[in-house]
Amino acid sequence: MININRKDIFWNYLATFFKLFSSLLLIPLILHKMPANVVGIWNIFLTISSFLALVDFGFNSSFTRTITYIFSGVQQLSTIGHGASLMNETSYNKSLLKGTIKAMQTFYLRLSGVIFIILITFGTIYIRQILKTYTGSHYEIYAAWLLFVFINTYNLYTLYYEALLLGAGLIKRSKQIIVIGQVLYLILAATLILLGFNLIALISAQVLSVIVVRYLSYRTIFTPSFTKSFSECKANDSDEIFKSIVPNAVKMGLTSLGGFMVQKSAILIGSLYLTLSEIASYGITVQIINVIATIALIYHSTYLPKITQLRVLGDNDKIRILYIKGKIIYVGLFLIGAMMFYFLGPSILNIIKSNTTLVSGTVMIFLLILAFVENNIIMASNIILSKNEVPFYKASLLSGSVIIFFLIISFKYTQFGILCMVVVPLMVDILYQGWKWPLAVNKDLDIKLGHYRQVFLNYLK
């Protein structure tokens, strides 16, 4: 049985702290040491990284849920649902797990090969287009790009390690590994930046961090006893397992693609119309807001494996409590962080003598509202996903397509610039997804206003 406790929450907070601390500590160095146009290119790299995080087309989250179902005792996988009637709570099906691991390995090997080819060809063409207005060393950017392609392809190839760790409920151990990786990243990146390196510093640090994290993850999962027990059992047909995962994974992939178009397309499209300095201002503001949102969502994200298991057990009452508690914590932390950033952010950048500024106060407010709405959607979507159902993929894909269309129209025929990158996705979110899925969760879990009051009062005790 999967057991999430306060130690898991503590290590999740600590891992997130180190991850965000490394980003926050590096941001002043980056802004002080690097020219604005380099910061703009860095933000384009980060956006491409965000895209690569979803190129597995939803299979990572589907694999994670599948691993959780197996460790919860499910003996047979289903296209929809989780086969609760076949559960065995005292043990897990090793043959089913072995077959699932083989399915994941085959999938990620093929996918990483395809992505490598796309990045090294079309990705390089895109970088070349961006560099037409760049006056610095092109060789440095291309060297950083090649390292970027290598490490992100390797990261994708070994992505199934994350599914195994999180799906098995090894939250504490996975977060301890992240802490080690982030400390190494911070030390190397800061040292190289101070020595005068730019993008090479950040990408080289990422290479070291990813390799160490993957090595430690492998040692955690594939212990001698685990390997020996698996060698003694026959794997279930990996093709059949893969087929049972495909339908919802594809739907989740379409949802992720739509989410990328909603959240990230603005910077890719905007980079074709705005200056690199403007992209740098937008990108650095969004990064800091994402830090605030990530901290606010920690409690909710920590309990996702437990929520998935509670679905198998049919315990909606506990799911309701965890969801409401996570939402209360999210709202409180986000509002505190948003106010601190709005009032103190520009002054802090002045103190560190940043070469890059934040966006205007008006745009910042819209960005904060947009982030709040989008993360509220994410929380509701995670609860729906725990049922092994993906009803929102069409809406997500449609919303993303509409946003791209109106972004292009706005840039071509208006002079609003960066404001277009915020207002367009915000309006599209509010029109449907912003209220649809939170309302669906309220109906599914039969949530009343009194439940929020009760959970809040219990939390204060």
N, C-alpha and C positions, 0 to 999 in steps of 0.2 A: 504493500500500500504506500502511496505517496503521502509524505507528511511535510507540510510547509509550516515552519515555526518562526519565532522571532530572530533566530540566528540567520535564517535565510533572508529575512527582511533586512537585518543589519548588514549582511554582506552585500546585498543588492544596493543598499544605500551607499556603502563604502566603495563598491565598484563603480557606481555611477558618479560618486564624488571624485574619484581619481580620474575617471574618463572626462568628466566635465572640468575638473581642476586643471588637467593637462591642457585642455582646450583654452580655458580661461587664462591660464598662466602664459600660454604661448601667444594668445591674441595680442597682448601688449607688445611682445617682442616682434611679432609679425608686422604689426601696424607701425612700430617704431623703426624697424630695420629694413623693411621691404617697401619699394615704391608702390603707389596705388595700382599701377597697371599689373604688377606681379600679383598683388592681392586679388585683383579681378580674375586673373588666370587661375589662381588657387581656388577661388570660389567656383569656377567652371569645372575644375577637377573634382571638387566636392560634390557638385551636382551630378556628374557622371558616376561617381561612387554611389550616390543615392539610386541612380538608375540601375547600376549593377546589383544593388541589394535586392532588386525585385525581378531580375531576369530569369530566376528559377521558376517564375510564373506561378508562385503560390505553393510550390511543392515543399518548401522548407517548413512552413507553418503546418501544412497537411501531414508531412512526415513526423513533425513534433507531436501533433495530436495522436497520430497512429501509434507512436512509441508509448505515449501516455496510456492509450487504451490497452495496449499489450501488457504494460506493467500493472494496470488495474485489473488484469485477469481476463480480458476479452480473448476468446479462443478463435474467433473468426471475424474477419474484417468485412464491413458492408459499405456499399456505395453511399448510402444515406443512413445516418444513425450510427450506433456503436455496438449492436448485438448484445444488449444488456442481459438477455435471457440465457446467454451462454457464458456468463462470467464465472470466474473462479478466483475468489479474493485471496487465497492462500499462496498462489504461485502464478507464474506467467509462462506462456507458451514459448519455449526456447526455439523451437523450429520456426514458429511464426516470426519471432524477432530476427533470427538469422536470415530468413528470406527477405525480410524488410531491409536489413542492412545491405544485403547484396543488391536489392533494387535501388537503394539510395546511391551506392557506389557507382553502379552502371550509369544511372541518370546523370550524376554530377560529372563523371568523366567525359561523357559525350557533350554535355552542355558547356563545360569549361573550354573544350576544344573549339566549339563553334564561336563562343564569345571572344576567344583569343584572336581568331581570324578576323572577326568583325572589328575589333578594337585596333588591330595592327594595320588594317586597311582603311575602312571608312572613318574610324576614329582619328587616325593620323591626318586624313584629308580635312576633317573638321578643325583639328588643331592648327593645321597650316592656314586655313581660312581666317581663324582668329588672330594668328600672328601677323597678318598683313598690316595691321596698325600698331604692332608692338615694336618698340625701338631698342629693346634690350637684346641680350644674347639669345638667338634662336637655338643654338646648340644646347644650351643649358635646359631650355624648355623641352626640347626633344629627348634629351637624356632622362629628364624627370618623367616624361611621358612613357618611355620604354620601361622604366622601373615600375611605373604605375600599372602598366598593362600586365607585367609579370606577376606582381604581388596580388593584384585583384583577381587574376585568373586562378592562381594557386588558392587564394582564399575561397573562391567559388567551388573549386574542386573538392576542398575539405569541409564544405559547409555542413555536411551531414553530421559532423562531430557535435555541432550545436544542437541539432535535433535529438541526438542521443542523450546528451547531458540534460537538457531542459525537459525532454519527454520523460526521462527517468526520474525527474524531480530532484536532480543533483544541483539545486540552485546554489547552495553555499559554495560547493567546490568550483562550479563554473564561474562564479563571481570572484573567487580567490584568484583564479587563473587570469581573469580580466584585470585585476588589480596589478598583478605582476607585469602583464603586458603593457599596461598604461604607464607604469613607473618607468619601464625601459624606454617606452616611446617618448615620454617627457624628457628624460635625461639626455637621450641622444639628439632629439630635435632641438632642445634649447641650446645644447653645446654647439651644434653645427650652425644654428642661426647666429649665435654670438661670434662664431668664427667667420661669418660673412657669407654663408651659403643661403640660398633662397629656397626654391621649390625642392631642390635636391635634398635639403635638410629634412623637410617634412616627409618626403616619399621614402628616404632611406630609413628614417625612424619607423615608418609604417611597415617596411619590410622586416625589420628586426622584431617588432612587436607581434606581427601576424605569425611568423615562423615559430616564435617561442610559445605563443598561445596555442597554436595547433599541436605542437609537440606535447605540451603538458596535457592537453585535452585527450590526445591519443593514449598517453600513459594512464590517464584516469579511467578511460573507458575500457581499453583492451588490456586488462590486468591478466597475469598468468592464469588465475583460476577461471576468469571469464573466457579466455581463449581456449582453455582446456575443455570446459563444459560444452562449448560450442563445437569443438572438433568431434565431440562424441554424439552429436545429433545431426539429423538430416534437415536441411533447409526446406521450408515450404517453397513452392514455385514462385520465384520472384516476379515473373511476368504477370501471374494472376494477382499478386499483391499490388503490383504497380497499376494494373487495370482497375482495381477497387479504389485506388487513391486518385486516379486521373480526373474523374468528373468534377469533384469539388476542388481539386488542385487547379484545374483550368479556370474554373469560376473565380477562385481566389486570385489567380494570376491576372485575370481580366480586371478584377477589383483593384489589385496592386498597380496595374498599368493605368487604370483610371485615376488612382490616388496619386501616382507620379505626375500625371498630366495636370491634376488639380494643384499639387503642392510644388512641383519642381519645374514644370514647363515654362513658367514665367522667366526664369533666369536664362534658360537656353534660348528662348525666343528673344528676350530682351537684349541678350548679348549681341544680336545681329542688328539692333537698332540704337542701342545706347553706348556710351563710352565705357571703357574698362573701369574708369574711376567711379562711375555711377553704379556699375555692377558690383564693384567692391563695397560701396556704401550699403547697397541693398543686401548683399550676401553676408556681410559681417553683422548687420542688424538681425537678420533671420537666424544666424547661428546662435546669437545670444538668446533670442526668444526661444529657440529650440532647446537650449540648455534649461531654461526656466520650465518649459513644458515637460521635459524628460524627468526632472526632479519631482515635479508634481504628480507624474504618472507612476512613480516607482512602486508604491503600495499595490496599485492595481496590477501592474505587470508581474510582480512577484507571485501573486496568487493565481495566475492564469492556469498553470498545470493542475492546481487543486480544484479550480472551478471546472476544468474539463473532467476530472475524476468525479466530482459531485454530480455532473450530468449523467455519468454512467450509473451512479448510485441512485439517481432520481431525487436528490435532496435539493429542491428549489429554494427552500427556506434559507439554507446556509449560503447558497449562491446570491440570493437577494441581499443578505447582510453584507457579504464581501463586496458586492457591486456598489451598494449605497455608501459603505464606508470608504471605498476607494474614490468614489465621486466626491464625497465631502472633503477628503484630504486633498484631492486634485484641485478643487475650486479654491480652497483656502490658500494652498501654496502658490498656485498660479497668480492669484490676485496680489499677494504680497510681493512676489517676484516681479510682476509687471509694473507695479507702482515704483519699486526701487529702481528698476531699469529706466523707466520713463523720466524720473526726476534726477537720477544720479549718473546715468549712462554718458550723456554728452560731457559732463564735467570730468569724469574719469578719463575719457579719451583726451581731453585737453591737458590733463595732468601728465599723462604718459607721452605727450607730444606726438600723437598719432598722425601718420601721413594720410590716413583714411578717416573720413567722418561718418557718422551715423546718418540715416535718412532724416527728413524733417519730422517735427513732432506730430503733424497730422498723419503722415504715412505710417509712423510708428504705432499710433493708436489703432489704425486700421489693421496693421500686421498683428498686433496683440489680439484683437478681436477675432481675426481670421484663425490664428493658432488655437485660441480657446475653442472655437466652434469645431475645427477639424479634429482636435484631440478628444472632444466630447463624442464625436462620431466614431472615432477609433475605439473608445471604451465600450460603446454600445455594440459595435461590430464584433469585438472580441467575445462578448457574452453570447451573441448569436452563433458565432463560429464554434463555440463549445458544444453545440448540438450537432456538429458535423453537417451544417447546412450553410449555404452561401446565397441568400436571396438578393443581395445588394450588388451583384457584379454588373448587371445591366445598367443600373443607375449610376454606378461609379464610372463606368466606361463612357456613358452618355455625358455625364457632367464634365469629364476630362476633355472630351471632344468639343463640347460647347465652349469651354474655357479657352482652348487653343484657338478656336475660330475667332472669338471676340477679342482675344489678345492681339492677334494679327491685324484685325480690323482697327482696333484702338491705336496700335502703334502707327499704322499707315495713315489714318485719317484724323487723328487727334494729336494734341501737343501735351497730353497729361504725363507722358513719360513713365517714371517709376510708379506713380499712383495707379496706372492701369494694371500693373503687375499685382496689385493688392485688391483693388475694388472688384475687378472682374471675377476672380475665384471666390471672393467673399459673397457676392450677390448670387452666384450659382449655387454655392453651398446652402445659403439661407433659403433659397427657393424650394429645396426638396430634402436633400440628405441631412441637413442640419437639424431637422425636427423628426424626419421619418423614422430613423433607426433608434434613437433614444426612446421615442414613443412606442416602438415595437417591443423593446426590452421591458418597458413599464407594463405593457399588456401581458407579455410572456411570463413575467415574474409576479404579476399582480401587485405592483408597487403602488402604494398610496402615500399621500403626504405624511401621514402619521408614522410610516415606517422610517422616513428620514429623521423625524423628531426623536423617535425611539432609539435609533442607532446612534445619533449624535449625543443624546443624553448618556447612553451606555458608554460611549467613547470617553466622555468627560469624567466618568467615575474612576 
